[in-house]
Amino acid sequence: MDKKKLNAKDFINIGIFTVIYFVMFFIAGVLGYIPIFAVLIPLVLGILGGIPFMLFLAKTGKFGAATIMAALNGVLCFLMGQSWISIPFGIVFGLLADLIFQAGKYKSWKHIAAGYCVFTEWVIGSMLPMWIMRDVFFETYRKQGGTEEYINAVMSLTDNWMLPVVIVLGIIGGAIGAFLGRAVLKKHFAKAGIV
C-alpha cells in the first residue's frame, strides 16, 4: 500500500476535521452579525481554525487532504445559502496549500505555516459577493430580514479598497493560527516529525 496516497483512515480524518473546522467558520460567521466582524472573518477564522487544522495536518500529512477539506468547506457554504464562488475558491486555495505543504514534504514548519496562510484564503470566496455582486448581495440580505442599520454599516466597511485589506487579514489570521496550533500541539508535531 502506498503510504503517500490518501487511505480510508485519512478520509475519515478529513471528514471529522472538516466538521470541526467548519464549526470554527460558523463561529467566525456568527460574529459577523457585529458589522466590524463581517470584514474580520478571515482573521478570526485563521486564528480559530489554527489548532484543529494543525492537528489535521499532523494526522494526515498527505497531498490532497487540504484540497478536499477546503473544497468541502466551500460546498458547505454553498449548501448554507452562500454563493457558489466559495467552491472554486476552496479548490484553488486548498490545492495551493497542498502544493506548499508538499514542497516541504509535510515536515517543514515554514512550509506548513505558509500553506495554512494560503489555505485560510478560501474564505474570501464566501465574502466576495459583498464586492463583486454588491447590489444583489445586500438586497438578498435585506429580503432575509437584515436591518438597514446593519446593511449600511457593512456597506460602509466594504468599499473596494477594503478587499485587499481583508485578504491580508486572512494571511495574518493564518499566521497567528499556525503558531497557536504549533504551541498547543508540540507533542503531535514531534510525533509527526514536523520541524
PEHU-V88555 format. One record per residue. N is the residue number from 1. RES is the residue in one letter. PSI is psi in degrees with one decimal (none if undefined). Layout:
BEGIN
n=<N & N>
res=<RES & RES>
psi=<PSI & PSI>
END
This chain:
BEGIN
n=<1 & 2 & 3 & 4 & 5 & 6 & 7 & 8 & 9 & 10 & 11 & 12 & 13 & 14 & 15 & 16 & 17 & 18 & 19 & 20 & 21 & 22 & 23 & 24 & 25 & 26 & 27 & 28 & 29 & 30 & 31 & 32 & 33 & 34 & 35 & 36 & 37 & 38 & 39 & 40 & 41 & 42 & 43 & 44 & 45 & 46 & 47 & 48 & 49 & 50 & 51 & 52 & 53 & 54 & 55 & 56 & 57 & 58 & 59 & 60 & 61 & 62 & 63 & 64 & 65 & 66 & 67 & 68 & 69 & 70 & 71 & 72 & 73 & 74 & 75 & 76 & 77 & 78 & 79 & 80 & 81 & 82 & 83 & 84 & 85 & 86 & 87 & 88 & 89 & 90 & 91 & 92 & 93 & 94 & 95 & 96 & 97 & 98 & 99 & 100 & 101 & 102 & 103 & 104 & 105 & 106 & 107 & 108 & 109 & 110 & 111 & 112 & 113 & 114 & 115 & 116 & 117 & 118 & 119 & 120 & 121 & 122 & 123 & 124 & 125 & 126 & 127 & 128 & 129 & 130 & 131 & 132 & 133 & 134 & 135 & 136 & 137 & 138 & 139 & 140 & 141 & 142 & 143 & 144 & 145 & 146 & 147 & 148 & 149 & 150 & 151 & 152 & 153 & 154 & 155 & 156 & 157 & 158 & 159 & 160 & 161 & 162 & 163 & 164 & 165 & 166 & 167 & 168 & 169 & 170 & 171 & 172 & 173 & 174 & 175 & 176 & 177 & 178 & 179 & 180 & 181 & 182 & 183 & 184 & 185 & 186 & 187 & 188 & 189 & 190 & 191 & 192 & 193 & 194 & 195>
res=<M & D & K & K & K & L & N & A & K & D & F & I & N & I & G & I & F & T & V & I & Y & F & V & M & F & F & I & A & G & V & L & G & Y & I & P & I & F & A & V & L & I & P & L & V & L & G & I & L & G & G & I & P & F & M & L & F & L & A & K & T & G & K & F & G & A & A & T & I & M & A & A & L & N & G & V & L & C & F & L & M & G & Q & S & W & I & S & I & P & F & G & I & V & F & G & L & L & A & D & L & I & F & Q & A & G & K & Y & K & S & W & K & H & I & A & A & G & Y & C & V & F & T & E & W & V & I & G & S & M & L & P & M & W & I & M & R & D & V & F & F & E & T & Y & R & K & Q & G & G & T & E & E & Y & I & N & A & V & M & S & L & T & D & N & W & M & L & P & V & V & I & V & L & G & I & I & G & G & A & I & G & A & F & L & G & R & A & V & L & K & K & H & F & A & K & A & G & I & V>
psi=<134.5 & 116.4 & -12.8 & -13.5 & 148.7 & 135.8 & -176.2 & -42.1 & -39.6 & -42.2 & -35.7 & -46.0 & -41.7 & -45.1 & -48.7 & -49.1 & -25.9 & -43.0 & -46.4 & -45.9 & -39.4 & -31.6 & -40.4 & -40.1 & -41.9 & -42.5 & -46.2 & -38.6 & -39.8 & -38.3 & -24.1 & -11.5 & -12.2 & 116.9 & -46.2 & -32.3 & -15.1 & -30.2 & -6.7 & 4.7 & -46.3 & -37.5 & -49.9 & -44.7 & -41.4 & -41.3 & -51.6 & -36.2 & -9.4 & -49.8 & -53.4 & -35.5 & -41.4 & -37.7 & -42.4 & -45.9 & -39.6 & -32.9 & -30.6 & -66.7 & 38.9 & 149.1 & 134.5 & -25.0 & -46.9 & -36.7 & -46.8 & -43.8 & -47.5 & -39.9 & -42.4 & -38.4 & -39.5 & -42.9 & -43.6 & -39.7 & -46.0 & -43.8 & -23.5 & 8.0 & 6.6 & 174.2 & 152.6 & -16.8 & -28.7 & -24.9 & -55.9 & -32.8 & -41.2 & -46.3 & -48.2 & -50.6 & -28.6 & -43.0 & -44.1 & -42.0 & -45.7 & -40.9 & -38.3 & -45.2 & -43.1 & -36.7 & -29.5 & 13.9 & 27.2 & 19.4 & -15.9 & 120.0 & -39.9 & -43.6 & -38.1 & -46.0 & -46.0 & -42.4 & -39.2 & -36.3 & -41.5 & -43.9 & -42.4 & -23.3 & -10.5 & -31.9 & -20.6 & -32.9 & -35.0 & -18.7 & -20.7 & -36.3 & -24.0 & -19.7 & -48.0 & -16.6 & 44.1 & -53.3 & -47.0 & -44.5 & -51.6 & -29.2 & -40.5 & -43.5 & -38.4 & -44.4 & -28.3 & 5.8 & 9.4 & 137.5 & 152.1 & -36.7 & -46.9 & -47.3 & -46.1 & -39.0 & -45.1 & -39.0 & -38.2 & -22.5 & -7.0 & 39.9 & 162.2 & -38.3 & -17.8 & -23.7 & -48.5 & -33.1 & -42.8 & -40.1 & -45.2 & -37.7 & -35.3 & -40.8 & -43.2 & -45.9 & -40.3 & -41.9 & -45.6 & -45.7 & -39.5 & -46.7 & -35.5 & -44.8 & -42.0 & -40.0 & -40.8 & -30.4 & 34.9 & -46.5 & -43.2 & -38.1 & -42.9 & -44.0 & -35.9 & -6.4 & 25.0 & 126.9 & none>
END
